[in-house]
Amino acid sequence: MRLGYTFTGEDSPMATLLLSVMGAFAEFERALILERQKEGIAAAKQRGAYTGRKPALTPEQAGQLRERAAAGEQKAALAKEFGISRETVYSYLRTSSTANVTG
């Protein structure tokens, strides 16, 4: 069934009502989609299929990276040598400093 309504920006009461109802249905549908997505991710984590991204470096490489950075080597040179970005270098260094504080 085609009603022939067009939304031209004029404030007729019927157009405003229909636009509001359509918007509410769209928000409701989006909320349902997000809820189902969260449930699916939780189920995948339970069965071990959703483990996230693999670490860029092995634990041995990460240890070497931390030691060499502590010795004063440039972060950019380390990043290039290990084949990772500088931000990843800093991420590894941050995780080591928080591990030392808490552990």
LOBA-469398 format. One record per atom (N, C-alpha, C): z, y negated, x negated; residue number from 0; atom name. Coordinates in steps of 0.2 Angstrom, whole numbers, plus 2048, in hexadecimal, padded with zeros to 3 digits. Atoms other than C-alpha are relative to their C-alpha. Layout:
<atoms>
ATOM     Z     Y     X   donu   rolum
ATOM     Z     Y     X    NUM      CA
...
</atoms>
This chain:
<atoms>
ATOM     Z     Y     X   donu   rolum
ATOM   800   806   7FC      0       N
ATOM   800   800   800      0      CA
ATOM   800   7FA   7FC      0       C
ATOM   801   806   804      1       N
ATOM   7FB   7EF   7F9      1      CA
ATOM   802   7FA   804      1       C
ATOM   7FD   806   7FC      2       N
ATOM   805   7E0   7FE      2      CA
ATOM   7FC   7FA   7FF      2       C
ATOM   804   806   802      3       N
ATOM   7FA   7D3   7F5      3      CA
ATOM   804   7FA   7FE      3       C
ATOM   7FC   806   802      4       N
ATOM   808   7C9   7EE      4      CA
ATOM   7FE   7FE   7F9      4       C
ATOM   801   802   806      5       N
ATOM   805   7BF   7DF      5      CA
ATOM   805   7FB   7FE      5       C
ATOM   7FA   804   802      6       N
ATOM   812   7B7   7D4      6      CA
ATOM   7FD   7FA   7FC      6       C
ATOM   803   805   803      7       N
ATOM   80B   7A6   7D0      7      CA
ATOM   805   7FA   7FD      7       C
ATOM   7FB   805   803      8       N
ATOM   81B   79D   7CB      8      CA
ATOM   803   7FB   806      8       C
ATOM   7FE   804   7FA      9       N
ATOM   81D   795   7DD      9      CA
ATOM   807   803   802      9       C
ATOM   7F9   7FD   7FD     10       N
ATOM   82F   798   7E4     10      CA
ATOM   800   801   807     10       C
ATOM   800   7FE   7F9     11       N
ATOM   82B   7A0   7F4     11      CA
ATOM   806   805   800     11       C
ATOM   7FA   7FB   800     12       N
ATOM   83B   7AA   7FA     12      CA
ATOM   7FD   807   7FF     12       C
ATOM   802   7F9   800     13       N
ATOM   831   7BA   7FC     13      CA
ATOM   7FE   802   7F9     13       C
ATOM   802   7FF   806     14       N
ATOM   829   7B9   7EB     14      CA
ATOM   806   801   7FB     14       C
ATOM   7FA   7FF   804     15       N
ATOM   83A   7B6   7E3     15      CA
ATOM   804   806   801     15       C
ATOM   7FC   7FA   7FF     16       N
ATOM   842   7C4   7EC     16      CA
ATOM   7FD   806   7FD     16       C
ATOM   804   7FB   803     17       N
ATOM   834   7D0   7E7     17      CA
ATOM   801   801   7F9     17       C
ATOM   7FF   800   807     18       N
ATOM   835   7CB   7D5     18      CA
ATOM   807   802   7FE     18       C
ATOM   7F9   7FE   801     19       N
ATOM   848   7CD   7D5     19      CA
ATOM   801   807   801     19       C
ATOM   7FF   7F9   7FF     20       N
ATOM   847   7DE   7DC     20      CA
ATOM   7FC   804   7FB     20       C
ATOM   804   7FC   805     21       N
ATOM   839   7E4   7D0     21      CA
ATOM   804   7FF   7F9     21       C
ATOM   7FD   801   806     22       N
ATOM   843   7DD   7C2     22      CA
ATOM   806   804   800     22       C
ATOM   7FA   7FC   800     23       N
ATOM   853   7E6   7C7     23      CA
ATOM   7FE   807   800     23       C
ATOM   803   7FA   801     24       N
ATOM   849   7F6   7C9     24      CA
ATOM   7FE   802   7F9     24       C
ATOM   802   7FF   807     25       N
ATOM   842   7F4   7B7     25      CA
ATOM   806   800   7FC     25       C
ATOM   7FA   7FF   804     26       N
ATOM   853   7F1   7B0     26      CA
ATOM   804   806   801     26       C
ATOM   7FD   7FA   7FE     27       N
ATOM   85A   800   7B9     27      CA
ATOM   7FD   806   7FD     27       C
ATOM   804   7FB   803     28       N
ATOM   84C   80B   7B3     28      CA
ATOM   801   800   7F8     28       C
ATOM   7FE   800   807     29       N
ATOM   84F   805   7A1     29      CA
ATOM   806   802   7FE     29       C
ATOM   7F9   7FE   801     30       N
ATOM   861   808   7A2     30      CA
ATOM   800   808   800     30       C
ATOM   800   7F9   7FF     31       N
ATOM   85E   81A   7A8     31      CA
ATOM   7FC   803   7FA     31       C
ATOM   804   7FD   806     32       N
ATOM   851   81D   799     32      CA
ATOM   805   800   7FA     32       C
ATOM   7FB   800   806     33       N
ATOM   85E   817   78C     33      CA
ATOM   805   805   801     33       C
ATOM   7FB   7FB   7FF     34       N
ATOM   86B   822   794     34      CA
ATOM   7FE   807   7FE     34       C
ATOM   803   7FA   802     35       N
ATOM   860   831   793     35      CA
ATOM   7FF   801   7F9     35       C
ATOM   801   800   808     36       N
ATOM   85B   82D   781     36      CA
ATOM   807   801   7FC     36       C
ATOM   7FA   7FF   803     37       N
ATOM   86D   82C   77C     37      CA
ATOM   803   807   801     37       C
ATOM   7FE   7F9   7FF     38       N
ATOM   871   83D   784     38      CA
ATOM   7FC   804   7FC     38       C
ATOM   804   7FC   804     39       N
ATOM   862   844   77B     39      CA
ATOM   801   800   7F9     39       C
ATOM   7FE   800   807     40       N
ATOM   867   83E   76A     40      CA
ATOM   807   803   7FF     40       C
ATOM   7F9   7FD   801     41       N
ATOM   879   844   76D     41      CA
ATOM   7FF   808   800     41       C
ATOM   801   7F9   7FF     42       N
ATOM   872   855   772     42      CA
ATOM   7FD   803   7F9     42       C
ATOM   804   7FE   807     43       N
ATOM   866   856   762     43      CA
ATOM   805   800   7FB     43       C
ATOM   7FB   800   805     44       N
ATOM   875   851   757     44      CA
ATOM   804   806   801     44       C
ATOM   7FC   7FA   7FF     45       N
ATOM   87F   85F   75F     45      CA
ATOM   7FD   806   7FD     45       C
ATOM   803   7FA   803     46       N
ATOM   872   86C   75A     46      CA
ATOM   7FD   7FF   7F9     46       C
ATOM   802   801   807     47       N
ATOM   86F   864   749     47      CA
ATOM   7F9   7FE   7FF     47       C
ATOM   807   802   801     48       N
ATOM   85D   85E   74C     48      CA
ATOM   800   7F9   7FF     48       C
ATOM   800   807   801     49       N
ATOM   862   84C   74A     49      CA
ATOM   804   7FE   7FB     49       C
ATOM   7FB   801   806     50       N
ATOM   869   849   739     50      CA
ATOM   7FE   7FA   7FC     50       C
ATOM   801   806   803     51       N
ATOM   861   839   734     51      CA
ATOM   7FB   801   7FA     51       C
ATOM   804   800   806     52       N
ATOM   857   834   725     52      CA
ATOM   803   803   7FA     52       C
ATOM   7FD   7FD   806     53       N
ATOM   859   83E   715     53      CA
ATOM   801   7FA   7FB     53       C
ATOM   7FE   805   806     54       N
ATOM   861   834   706     54      CA
ATOM   7FA   800   7FB     54       C
ATOM   805   802   805     55       N
ATOM   855   82C   6FA     55      CA
ATOM   801   804   7F9     55       C
ATOM   7FE   7FD   807     56       N
ATOM   85E   833   6EB     56      CA
ATOM   805   806   801     56       C
ATOM   7FC   7FA   800     57       N
ATOM   867   843   6E7     57      CA
ATOM   807   7FD   7FE     57       C
ATOM   7FA   803   802     58       N
ATOM   87A   841   6E4     58      CA
ATOM   800   7FF   7F8     58       C
ATOM   800   801   807     59       N
ATOM   877   843   6D1     59      CA
ATOM   7FC   7FA   7FE     59       C
ATOM   803   806   802     60       N
ATOM   86A   835   6D1     60      CA
ATOM   804   7FA   802     60       C
ATOM   7FC   806   7FE     61       N
ATOM   875   82A   6DB     61      CA
ATOM   806   7FF   7FB     61       C
ATOM   7FB   801   805     62       N
ATOM   883   82D   6CE     62      CA
ATOM   7FD   7FC   7FA     62       C
ATOM   803   804   806     63       N
ATOM   877   828   6C0     63      CA
ATOM   7FF   7F9   802     63       C
ATOM   801   807   7FE     64       N
ATOM   872   819   6CA     64      CA
ATOM   806   7FC   7FF     64       C
ATOM   7F9   804   800     65       N
ATOM   884   813   6CC     65      CA
ATOM   802   7FF   7F9     65       C
ATOM   7FE   801   807     66       N
ATOM   888   816   6BA     66      CA
ATOM   7FC   7FB   7FC     66       C
ATOM   804   805   804     67       N
ATOM   879   80D   6B3     67      CA
ATOM   800   7F9   803     67       C
ATOM   7FF   807   7FD     68       N
ATOM   87B   7FE   6BF     68      CA
ATOM   807   7FD   7FE     68       C
ATOM   7F9   803   802     69       N
ATOM   88E   7FD   6BA     69      CA
ATOM   7FF   7FE   7F8     69       C
ATOM   801   802   807     70       N
ATOM   888   7FD   6A8     70      CA
ATOM   7FC   7FA   7FF     70       C
ATOM   803   807   800     71       N
ATOM   87E   7ED   6AC     71      CA
ATOM   7F8   800   800     71       C
ATOM   807   7FF   7FF     72       N
ATOM   86C   7F4   6AE     72      CA
ATOM   7FD   7FC   806     72       C
ATOM   802   804   7FB     73       N
ATOM   861   7E9   6B9     73      CA
ATOM   7FE   804   806     73       C
ATOM   801   7FC   7FA     74       N
ATOM   860   7EF   6CB     74      CA
ATOM   7F9   801   802     74       C
ATOM   807   800   7FE     75       N
ATOM   84E   7EB   6CD     75      CA
ATOM   7FC   806   7FB     75       C
ATOM   803   7FA   804     76       N
ATOM   84A   7F7   6BE     76      CA
ATOM   802   806   802     76       C
ATOM   7FE   7FA   7FD     77       N
ATOM   855   804   6C5     77      CA
ATOM   7FC   802   806     77       C
ATOM   804   7FF   7F9     78       N
ATOM   84C   803   6D6     78      CA
ATOM   7FA   803   7FE     78       C
ATOM   807   7FE   801     79       N
ATOM   83B   805   6CE     79      CA
ATOM   800   807   7FD     79       C
ATOM   7FF   7FA   803     80       N
ATOM   841   813   6C3     80      CA
ATOM   801   806   805     80       C
ATOM   7FE   7FB   7FB     81       N
ATOM   849   81D   6D1     81      CA
ATOM   7FB   800   806     81       C
ATOM   805   800   7FB     82       N
ATOM   83A   819   6DD     82      CA
ATOM   803   7FE   807     82       C
ATOM   7FD   802   7FA     83       N
ATOM   845   810   6EA     83      CA
ATOM   800   7F8   800     83       C
ATOM   800   807   7FF     84       N
ATOM   847   7FE   6F0     84      CA
ATOM   806   7FD   7FD     84       C
ATOM   7F9   803   802     85       N
ATOM   854   7F2   6E9     85      CA
ATOM   805   800   805     85       C
ATOM   7FB   800   7FA     86       N
ATOM   85C   7F1   6FA     86      CA
ATOM   804   807   800     86       C
ATOM   7FD   7F9   801     87       N
ATOM   85F   804   6F8     87      CA
ATOM   804   801   7FA     87       C
ATOM   7FC   800   806     88       N
ATOM   866   802   6E7     88      CA
ATOM   807   7FD   802     88       C
ATOM   7FA   804   7FE     89       N
ATOM   872   7F5   6EE     89      CA
ATOM   804   804   805     89       C
ATOM   7FD   7FC   7FB     90       N
ATOM   876   801   6FD     90      CA
ATOM   804   806   7FC     90       C
ATOM   7FC   7FB   803     91       N
ATOM   87B   80F   6F1     91      CA
ATOM   806   7FD   7FC     91       C
ATOM   7FA   803   803     92       N
ATOM   886   803   6E7     92      CA
ATOM   805   7FE   805     92       C
ATOM   7FB   802   7FA     93       N
ATOM   88E   7FD   6F7     93      CA
ATOM   804   806   802     93       C
ATOM   7FD   7FA   7FE     94       N
ATOM   892   80F   6FC     94      CA
ATOM   805   803   7FB     94       C
ATOM   7FC   7FE   806     95       N
ATOM   899   813   6EB     95      CA
ATOM   807   7FC   800     95       C
ATOM   7FA   804   801     96       N
ATOM   8A5   804   6EB     96      CA
ATOM   805   801   806     96       C
ATOM   7FC   7FE   7FA     97       N
ATOM   8AB   808   6FD     97      CA
ATOM   803   807   800     97       C
ATOM   7FD   7F9   801     98       N
ATOM   8AE   81A   6F8     98      CA
ATOM   805   800   7FC     98       C
ATOM   7FB   801   805     99       N
ATOM   8B8   815   6E9     99      CA
ATOM   806   7FD   804     99       C
ATOM   7FA   804   7FD    100       N
ATOM   8C3   809   6F4    100      CA
ATOM   804   805   805    100       C
ATOM   7FD   7FC   7FB    101       N
ATOM   8C6   816   702    101      CA
ATOM   802   807   7FD    101       C
ATOM   7FF   7F9   802    102       N
ATOM   8C6   826   6F8    102      CA
ATOM   804   800   7FA    102       C
</atoms>
